[in-house]
Amino acid sequence: MQAGNLLAEPVLLSQLMNPQIFLNALRQECARRLQQPLDSLVLISAFEKSQLDSGNAPVASIENLFLQGASYSGQLMDAAADAPTLVGVPHIYVSFGTKSSLQSSGDSVSVPVYFDLRREKLLTELALQCGRGEQAKWILAGAALFISDEE
């Protein structure tokens, strides 16, 4: 992975044959750059690149994710009654870092990222901002991200 090549453009996970391999390659490159053991790294994410504390590790911009069970405008919000079932979310920046690089989780919830709407295959989980103390609300609401809007 060269900083000027693969990660220069946003990544569409739905267009990759196996997105898990991409995330694993990103993890391996982050481990090399951070000089940390592979199993000590955790996935970190943010909607603003400046909010991502990734050190000198590479950062990937992922776009074209779909959110179900909520809407998103800086934080998870209740979807309007007439809102579509799936809403697109802005591109999200991801990298791998040490546990100390995680932002305070007091205002975020871990949201599963599935391959498709059937929710049969889990890709990963991403932290999304929510209101303080609302984590259980979004877990019970079944909020989830998808890399494809197809079943």
MDTraj code that builds the backbone (N, CA, C; nanometers):
import mdtraj as md
import numpy as np

residues = "MET GLN ALA GLY ASN LEU LEU ALA GLU PRO VAL LEU LEU SER GLN LEU MET ASN PRO GLN ILE PHE LEU ASN ALA LEU ARG GLN GLU CYS ALA ARG ARG LEU GLN GLN PRO LEU ASP SER LEU VAL LEU ILE SER ALA PHE GLU LYS SER GLN LEU ASP SER GLY ASN ALA PRO VAL ALA SER ILE GLU ASN LEU PHE LEU GLN GLY ALA SER TYR SER GLY GLN LEU MET ASP ALA ALA ALA ASP ALA PRO THR LEU VAL GLY VAL PRO HIS ILE TYR VAL SER PHE GLY THR LYS SER SER LEU GLN SER SER GLY ASP SER VAL SER VAL PRO VAL TYR PHE ASP LEU ARG ARG GLU LYS LEU LEU THR GLU LEU ALA LEU GLN CYS GLY ARG GLY GLU GLN ALA LYS TRP ILE LEU ALA GLY ALA ALA LEU PHE ILE SER ASP GLU GLU".split()
xyz = np.array([
    [0.0835, -0.1184, 0.0000],
    [0.0000, 0.0000, 0.0000],
    [0.0874, 0.1240, 0.0000],
    [0.0811, 0.1986, -0.1007],
    [0.1516, 0.3246, -0.1073],
    [0.0518, 0.4357, -0.0793],
    [0.0937, 0.5350, -0.0032],
    [0.0039, 0.6429, 0.0364],
    [-0.0566, 0.7136, -0.0836],
    [0.0140, 0.7177, -0.1937],
    [-0.0353, 0.7890, -0.3103],
    [-0.1165, 0.7048, -0.4057],
    [-0.1322, 0.5770, -0.3789],
    [-0.1987, 0.4901, -0.4750],
    [-0.3353, 0.4434, -0.4263],
    [-0.3410, 0.3277, -0.3672],
    [-0.4668, 0.2633, -0.3331],
    [-0.5552, 0.3471, -0.2417],
    [-0.4982, 0.4079, -0.1411],
    [-0.5786, 0.4790, -0.0433],
    [-0.6000, 0.6266, -0.0772],
    [-0.5532, 0.6695, -0.1946],
    [-0.5717, 0.8093, -0.2342],
    [-0.7176, 0.8392, -0.2679],
    [-0.7913, 0.7388, -0.3103],
    [-0.9322, 0.7544, -0.3462],
    [-1.0200, 0.6794, -0.2458],
    [-1.1446, 0.7222, -0.2286],
    [-1.2351, 0.6473, -0.1399],
    [-1.2548, 0.5036, -0.1894],
    [-1.2702, 0.4138, -0.0949],
    [-1.2870, 0.2720, -0.1250],
    [-1.4351, 0.2370, -0.1197],
    [-1.4813, 0.1649, -0.2192],
    [-1.6179, 0.1117, -0.2200],
    [-1.6090, -0.0358, -0.1833],
    [-1.6398, -0.0687, -0.0597],
    [-1.6255, -0.2063, -0.0133],
    [-1.7114, -0.3033, -0.0933],
    [-1.8255, -0.2578, -0.1420],
    [-1.9147, -0.3460, -0.2171],
    [-1.8552, -0.3882, -0.3511],
    [-1.7542, -0.3164, -0.3996],
    [-1.6927, -0.3516, -0.5265],
    [-1.5710, -0.4427, -0.5113],
    [-1.5354, -0.4725, -0.3886],
    [-1.4231, -0.5622, -0.3641],
    [-1.4732, -0.7057, -0.3581],
    [-1.3941, -0.7982, -0.4111],
    [-1.4320, -0.9391, -0.4074],
    [-1.4454, -0.9862, -0.2630],
    [-1.3516, -0.9450, -0.1761],
    [-1.3562, -0.9835, -0.0358],
    [-1.3105, -0.8650, 0.0495],
    [-1.4045, -0.7853, 0.0997],
    [-1.3687, -0.6675, 0.1798],
    [-1.2900, -0.7018, 0.3060],
    [-1.3071, -0.8239, 0.3587],
    [-1.2333, -0.8636, 0.4787],
    [-1.0829, -0.8680, 0.4502],
    [-1.0460, -0.9083, 0.3308],
    [-0.9040, -0.9116, 0.2947],
    [-0.8486, -0.7697, 0.2900],
    [-0.9266, -0.6754, 0.2370],
    [-0.8835, -0.5358, 0.2351],
    [-0.8597, -0.4852, 0.3773],
    [-0.9549, -0.5105, 0.4685],
    [-0.9387, -0.4643, 0.6067],
    [-0.8194, -0.5320, 0.6737],
    [-0.7964, -0.6581, 0.6445],
    [-0.6816, -0.7276, 0.7022],
    [-0.5497, -0.6702, 0.6488],
    [-0.5457, -0.6388, 0.5196],
    [-0.4252, -0.5771, 0.4619],
    [-0.4000, -0.4405, 0.5242],
    [-0.5062, -0.3646, 0.5472],
    [-0.4930, -0.2344, 0.6122],
    [-0.4392, -0.2523, 0.7535],
    [-0.4906, -0.3518, 0.8244],
    [-0.4429, -0.3802, 0.9606],
    [-0.2936, -0.4163, 0.9592],
    [-0.2530, -0.4987, 0.8644],
    [-0.1120, -0.5385, 0.8559],
    [-0.0216, -0.4189, 0.8279],
    [-0.0641, -0.3321, 0.7367],
    [0.0160, -0.2136, 0.7060],
    [0.0221, -0.1199, 0.8266],
    [-0.0877, -0.1051, 0.8975],
    [-0.0885, -0.0214, 1.0181],
    [0.0056, -0.0786, 1.1235],
    [0.0053, -0.2108, 1.1410],
    [0.0948, -0.2752, 1.2376],
    [0.2406, -0.2475, 1.2022],
    [0.2738, -0.2546, 1.0737],
    [0.4113, -0.2265, 1.0306],
    [0.4504, -0.0824, 1.0612],
    [0.3624, 0.0094, 1.0225],
    [0.3953, 0.1516, 1.0407],
    [0.4009, 0.1919, 1.1878],
    [0.3133, 0.1337, 1.2685],
    [0.3088, 0.1679, 1.4116],
    [0.4061, 0.0834, 1.4935],
    [0.4643, -0.0178, 1.4292],
    [0.5549, -0.1114, 1.4964],
    [0.4881, -0.1716, 1.6198],
    [0.3677, -0.2214, 1.5965],
    [0.2868, -0.2836, 1.7025],
    [0.2491, -0.4239, 1.6579],
    [0.2273, -0.5150, 1.7537],
    [0.1787, -0.6486, 1.7164],
    [0.0412, -0.6381, 1.6512],
    [0.0176, -0.7229, 1.5544],
    [-0.1080, -0.7227, 1.4791],
    [-0.2300, -0.7365, 1.5696],
    [-0.2223, -0.8265, 1.6677],
    [-0.3387, -0.8515, 1.7523],
    [-0.3622, -0.7443, 1.8580],
    [-0.2735, -0.6446, 1.8667],
    [-0.2948, -0.5362, 1.9627],
    [-0.3708, -0.4191, 1.9003],
    [-0.3971, -0.4263, 1.7691],
    [-0.4626, -0.3149, 1.7003],
    [-0.6134, -0.3315, 1.6955],
    [-0.6827, -0.2196, 1.7034],
    [-0.8285, -0.2177, 1.6949],
    [-0.8698, -0.1227, 1.5830],
    [-0.9841, -0.1489, 1.5244],
    [-1.0362, -0.0634, 1.4175],
    [-1.0869, 0.0663, 1.4785],
    [-1.0410, 0.1773, 1.4235],
    [-1.0886, 0.3083, 1.4669],
    [-1.1529, 0.3770, 1.3476],
    [-1.2534, 0.4595, 1.3749],
    [-1.3263, 0.5243, 1.2661],
    [-1.3744, 0.6623, 1.3080],
    [-1.3930, 0.7480, 1.2084],
    [-1.4457, 0.8826, 1.2313],
    [-1.4959, 0.9380, 1.0989],
    [-1.5913, 1.0294, 1.1060],
    [-1.6430, 1.0925, 0.9849],
    [-1.5567, 1.2114, 0.9415],
    [-1.4720, 1.2577, 1.0301],
    [-1.3766, 1.3636, 0.9967],
    [-1.2370, 1.3059, 1.0142],
    [-1.1543, 1.3178, 0.9127],
    [-1.0199, 1.2609, 0.9190],
    [-0.9400, 1.3188, 1.0354],
    [-0.9638, 1.4459, 1.0658],
    [-0.8907, 1.5121, 1.1746],
    [-0.9255, 1.4529, 1.3116],
    [-1.0394, 1.3830, 1.3231],
    [-1.0795, 1.3232, 1.4507],
    [-1.0188, 1.1849, 1.4708],
    [-0.9496, 1.1358, 1.3709],
    [-0.8930, 1.0014, 1.3762],
    [-0.7486, 1.0089, 1.4250],
    [-0.7217, 0.9501, 1.5400],
    [-0.5879, 0.9492, 1.5969],
    [-0.5164, 0.8228, 1.5508],
    [-0.4623, 0.8280, 1.4290],
    [-0.4020, 0.7084, 1.3704],
    [-0.2497, 0.7136, 1.3680],
    [-0.1901, 0.8178, 1.4234],
    [-0.0446, 0.8301, 1.4196],
    [0.0019, 0.8363, 1.2752],
    [0.1029, 0.7574, 1.2393],
    [0.1500, 0.7563, 1.1004],
    [0.0943, 0.6367, 1.0234],
    [-0.0105, 0.5722, 1.0775],
    [-0.0738, 0.4589, 1.0098],
    [-0.1576, 0.5084, 0.8924],
    [-0.1701, 0.4273, 0.7886],
    [-0.2535, 0.4676, 0.6745],
    [-0.4011, 0.4765, 0.7136],
    [-0.4717, 0.5645, 0.6459],
    [-0.6142, 0.5845, 0.6698],
    [-0.6880, 0.5604, 0.5382],
    [-0.7948, 0.4815, 0.5446],
    [-0.8765, 0.4560, 0.4259],
    [-1.0077, 0.5326, 0.4397],
    [-1.0509, 0.5909, 0.3315],
    [-1.1810, 0.6567, 0.3255],
    [-1.2781, 0.5588, 0.2605],
    [-1.3835, 0.5245, 0.3330],
    [-1.4829, 0.4301, 0.2819],
    [-1.6107, 0.5070, 0.2536],
    [-1.6650, 0.4845, 0.1353],
    [-1.7899, 0.5532, 0.1024],
    [-1.8933, 0.4539, 0.0523],
    [-2.0136, 0.5063, 0.0390],
    [-2.1268, 0.4288, -0.0106],
    [-2.1733, 0.3224, 0.0891],
    [-2.1748, 0.3586, 0.2180],
    [-2.2335, 0.2724, 0.3199],
    [-2.3781, 0.3154, 0.3409],
    [-2.4608, 0.2204, 0.3820],
    [-2.6025, 0.2468, 0.4035],
    [-2.6383, 0.2164, 0.5480],
    [-2.7201, 0.3028, 0.6081],
    [-2.7612, 0.2893, 0.7478],
    [-2.9082, 0.2526, 0.7558],
    [-2.9400, 0.1558, 0.8403],
    [-3.0784, 0.1138, 0.8632],
    [-3.1080, 0.1246, 1.0121],
    [-3.2283, 0.1687, 1.0456],
    [-3.2694, 0.1758, 1.1855],
    [-3.2452, 0.3101, 1.2503],
    [-3.1920, 0.4048, 1.1740],
    [-3.1628, 0.5378, 1.2269],
    [-3.1286, 0.6291, 1.1094],
    [-3.1122, 0.7558, 1.1404],
    [-3.0541, 0.8482, 1.0430],
    [-2.9282, 0.9040, 1.1084],
    [-2.8467, 0.9698, 1.0291],
    [-2.7196, 1.0191, 1.0828],
    [-2.6943, 1.1610, 1.0361],
    [-2.6708, 1.2485, 1.1322],
    [-2.6315, 1.3855, 1.1028],
    [-2.5389, 1.4309, 1.2150],
    [-2.4168, 1.3826, 1.2113],
    [-2.3227, 1.4121, 1.3181],
    [-2.3332, 1.3143, 1.4340],
    [-2.4514, 1.2574, 1.4512],
    [-2.4747, 1.1512, 1.5481],
    [-2.6010, 1.0764, 1.5079],
    [-2.6174, 0.9566, 1.5632],
    [-2.7375, 0.8789, 1.5317],
    [-2.8607, 0.9527, 1.5809],
    [-2.9652, 0.9529, 1.4981],
    [-3.0905, 1.0201, 1.5318],
    [-3.2055, 0.9317, 1.4881],
    [-3.3212, 0.9521, 1.5494],
    [-3.4399, 0.8783, 1.5076],
    [-3.4726, 0.9140, 1.3627],
    [-3.5052, 0.8119, 1.2853],
    [-3.5451, 0.8348, 1.1470],
    [-3.6873, 0.8891, 1.1435],
    [-3.7141, 0.9793, 1.0524],
    [-3.8488, 1.0323, 1.0357],
    [-3.9412, 0.9198, 0.9888],
    [-4.0696, 0.9318, 1.0202],
    [-4.1660, 0.8280, 0.9851],
    [-4.1714, 0.8032, 0.8342],
    [-4.1502, 0.9069, 0.7548],
    [-4.1572, 0.8921, 0.6100],
    [-4.0190, 0.8746, 0.5450],
    [-3.9169, 0.8527, 0.6272],
    [-3.7807, 0.8360, 0.5752],
    [-3.7658, 0.6998, 0.5082],
    [-3.6781, 0.6900, 0.4106],
    [-3.6539, 0.5594, 0.3482],
    [-3.5930, 0.4616, 0.4490],
    [-3.6080, 0.3331, 0.4207],
    [-3.5555, 0.2299, 0.5101],
    [-3.4045, 0.2407, 0.5240],
    [-3.3365, 0.2681, 0.4130],
    [-3.1911, 0.2842, 0.4132],
    [-3.1551, 0.4278, 0.3801],
    [-3.0583, 0.4802, 0.4520],
    [-3.0072, 0.6137, 0.4207],
    [-2.8565, 0.6038, 0.4013],
    [-2.8059, 0.6766, 0.3057],
    [-2.6620, 0.6810, 0.2844],
    [-2.5960, 0.7621, 0.3947],
    [-2.4769, 0.7233, 0.4310],
    [-2.4014, 0.7995, 0.5305],
    [-2.2805, 0.8606, 0.4608],
    [-2.2296, 0.9714, 0.5142],
    [-2.1107, 1.0310, 0.4534],
    [-1.9947, 0.9321, 0.4583],
    [-1.8940, 0.9576, 0.3755],
    [-1.7791, 0.8668, 0.3797],
    [-1.7196, 0.8685, 0.5200],
    [-1.6637, 0.7548, 0.5564],
    [-1.6074, 0.7388, 0.6901],
    [-1.4608, 0.7001, 0.6766],
    [-1.3793, 0.7536, 0.7634],
    [-1.2367, 0.7236, 0.7627],
    [-1.2091, 0.6128, 0.8629],
    [-1.1324, 0.5140, 0.8215],
    [-1.0981, 0.4029, 0.9095],
    [-0.9480, 0.3779, 0.9066],
    [-0.8998, 0.3281, 1.0171],
    [-0.7608, 0.2882, 1.0299],
    [-0.7549, 0.1907, 1.1470],
    [-0.6382, 0.1433, 1.1757],
    [-0.6185, 0.0590, 1.2931],
    [-0.5185, 0.1285, 1.3834],
    [-0.5469, 0.1259, 1.5112],
    [-0.4581, 0.1874, 1.6085],
    [-0.4610, 0.1084, 1.7372],
    [-0.3838, 0.1548, 1.8324],
    [-0.3822, 0.0888, 1.9623],
    [-0.5088, 0.1275, 2.0388],
    [-0.5396, 0.0523, 2.1421],
    [-0.6601, 0.0820, 2.2201],
    [-0.6574, 0.2227, 2.2772],
    [-0.5386, 0.2751, 2.3027],
    [-0.5284, 0.4113, 2.3566],
    [-0.5681, 0.5164, 2.2531],
    [-0.5704, 0.4793, 2.1248],
    [-0.6082, 0.5757, 2.0205],
    [-0.7594, 0.5836, 2.0011],
    [-0.8343, 0.4970, 2.0697],
    [-0.9799, 0.5026, 2.0602],
    [-1.0304, 0.6283, 2.1277],
    [-1.1281, 0.6921, 2.0655],
    [-1.1923, 0.8074, 2.1268],
    [-1.2758, 0.7601, 2.2443],
    [-1.3069, 0.8477, 2.3356],
    [-1.3928, 0.8123, 2.4479],
    [-1.5235, 0.7550, 2.3943],
    [-1.5593, 0.6368, 2.4430],
    [-1.6775, 0.5699, 2.3897],
    [-1.8053, 0.6111, 2.4619],
    [-1.7986, 0.7139, 2.5467],
    [-1.9160, 0.7564, 2.6203],
    [-2.0282, 0.8065, 2.5318],
    [-1.9956, 0.8553, 2.4136],
    [-2.0955, 0.9110, 2.3233],
    [-2.1017, 0.8352, 2.1925],
    [-2.0575, 0.7108, 2.1908],
    [-2.0622, 0.6343, 2.0664],
    [-2.1109, 0.4930, 2.0935],
    [-2.1585, 0.4316, 1.9863],
    [-2.2062, 0.2943, 1.9945],
    [-2.1436, 0.2154, 1.8804],
    [-2.1134, 0.0912, 1.9071],
    [-2.0561, 0.0041, 1.8065],
    [-2.1687, -0.0497, 1.7181],
    [-2.1635, -0.0150, 1.5896],
    [-2.2688, -0.0521, 1.4950],
    [-2.2140, -0.1585, 1.3998],
    [-2.2855, -0.2700, 1.3850],
    [-2.2371, -0.3742, 1.2950],
    [-2.2421, -0.3298, 1.1489],
    [-2.1451, -0.3787, 1.0709],
    [-2.1409, -0.3541, 0.9268],
    [-2.1587, -0.4896, 0.8588],
    [-2.2706, -0.5047, 0.7876],
    [-2.3025, -0.6297, 0.7195],
    [-2.2772, -0.6166, 0.5700],
    [-2.2624, -0.7320, 0.5051],
    [-2.2421, -0.7343, 0.3611],
    [-2.3682, -0.6925, 0.2857],
    [-2.4848, -0.7385, 0.3315],
    [-2.6096, -0.7043, 0.2629],
    [-2.7246, -0.7011, 0.3626],
    [-2.8423, -0.6705, 0.3127],
    [-2.9588, -0.6500, 0.3994],
    [-3.0063, -0.7754, 0.4722],
    [-2.9619, -0.8912, 0.4310],
    [-3.0024, -1.0140, 0.4999],
    [-2.9370, -1.0266, 0.6370],
    [-2.8319, -0.9514, 0.6622],
    [-2.7585, -0.9530, 0.7893],
    [-2.7035, -1.0912, 0.8232],
    [-2.6695, -1.1676, 0.7224],
    [-2.6178, -1.3019, 0.7459],
    [-2.4673, -1.3029, 0.7687],
    [-2.3962, -1.2087, 0.7087],
    [-2.2508, -1.2088, 0.7182],
    [-2.2019, -1.0737, 0.7686],
    [-2.1383, -1.0774, 0.8843],
    [-2.0865, -0.9570, 0.9477],
    [-1.9464, -0.9273, 0.8961],
    [-1.9222, -0.8040, 0.8558],
    [-1.7894, -0.7634, 0.8105],
    [-1.7063, -0.7121, 0.9277],
    [-1.7594, -0.6159, 1.0002],
    [-1.6890, -0.5549, 1.1130],
    [-1.7890, -0.4722, 1.1930],
    [-1.7396, -0.3938, 1.2842],
    [-1.8220, -0.2980, 1.3582],
    [-1.7511, -0.1640, 1.3562],
    [-1.8301, -0.0572, 1.3441],
    [-1.7757, 0.0782, 1.3446],
    [-1.8422, 0.1579, 1.4559],
    [-1.7669, 0.2444, 1.5184],
    [-1.8208, 0.3299, 1.6240],
    [-1.8855, 0.4525, 1.5606],
    [-2.0140, 0.4750, 1.5932],
    [-2.0857, 0.5935, 1.5460],
    [-2.1262, 0.6772, 1.6664],
    [-2.1183, 0.8067, 1.6507],
    [-2.1575, 0.8975, 1.7577],
    [-2.3072, 0.8850, 1.7854],
    [-2.3431, 0.8946, 1.9126],
    [-2.4841, 0.8972, 1.9527],
    [-2.4947, 0.9873, 2.0753],
    [-2.6169, 1.0115, 2.1190],
    [-2.6363, 1.0923, 2.2379],
    [-2.5834, 1.0200, 2.3607],
    [-2.5442, 1.0958, 2.4607],
    [-2.4893, 1.0359, 2.5825],
    [-2.5913, 0.9417, 2.6454],
    [-2.5485, 0.8197, 2.6716],
    [-2.6346, 0.7211, 2.7358],
    [-2.7355, 0.6554, 2.6426],
    [-2.7236, 0.6772, 2.5110],
    [-2.8202, 0.6211, 2.4158],
    [-2.7732, 0.4926, 2.3483],
    [-2.6637, 0.4341, 2.3935],
    [-2.6108, 0.3145, 2.3280],
    [-2.7148, 0.2028, 2.3227],
    [-2.7801, 0.1754, 2.4346],
    [-2.8789, 0.0665, 2.4396],
    [-2.9947, 0.0934, 2.3432],
    [-3.0346, 0.2176, 2.3309],
    [-3.1438, 0.2539, 2.2391],
    [-3.1122, 0.2107, 2.0973],
    [-2.9889, 0.2365, 2.0512],
    [-2.9523, 0.2061, 1.9132],
    [-2.9256, 0.0580, 1.8923],
    [-2.8807, -0.0099, 1.9954],
    [-2.8640, -0.1547, 1.9863],
    [-3.0010, -0.2204, 1.9740],
    [-3.0960, -0.1780, 2.0582],
    [-3.2314, -0.2335, 2.0527],
    [-3.3040, -0.1966, 1.9237],
    [-3.2727, -0.0810, 1.8676],
    [-3.3354, -0.0387, 1.7418],
    [-3.2816, -0.1182, 1.6233],
    [-3.1733, -0.1903, 1.6446],
    [-3.1153, -0.2696, 1.5357],
    [-3.0411, -0.1863, 1.4334],
    [-2.9894, -0.0711, 1.4755],
    [-2.9136, 0.0133, 1.3823],
    [-2.7967, -0.0667, 1.3260],
    [-2.7800, -0.0614, 1.1949],
    [-2.6732, -0.1353, 1.1293],
    [-2.6321, -0.0646, 1.0014],
    [-2.5086, -0.0876, 0.9615],
    [-2.4553, -0.0372, 0.8352],
    [-2.4436, -0.1530, 0.7372],
    [-2.4526, -0.1208, 0.6082],
    [-2.4433, -0.2208, 0.5028],
    [-2.3515, -0.1682, 0.3935],
    [-2.2747, -0.2600, 0.3330],
    [-2.1894, -0.2167, 0.2228],
    [-2.2634, -0.2264, 0.0900],
    [-2.3804, -0.2911, 0.0920],
    [-2.4622, -0.3038, -0.0288],
    [-2.6084, -0.2838, 0.0095],
    [-2.6852, -0.2220, -0.0778],
    [-2.8269, -0.2023, -0.0501],
    [-2.9116, -0.3115, -0.1145],
    [-2.8489, -0.4213, -0.1506],
    [-2.9198, -0.5337, -0.2119],
    [-2.9385, -0.6458, -0.1106],
    [-3.0387, -0.7282, -0.1337],
    [-3.0624, -0.8425, -0.0436],
    [-2.9856, -0.9632, -0.0860],
])
top = md.Topology()
chain = top.add_chain()
for i, resn in enumerate(residues, 1):
    res = top.add_residue(resn, chain, resSeq=i)
    for name in ("N", "CA", "C"):
        top.add_atom(name, md.element.get_by_symbol(name[0]), res)
traj = md.Trajectory(xyz[None], top)
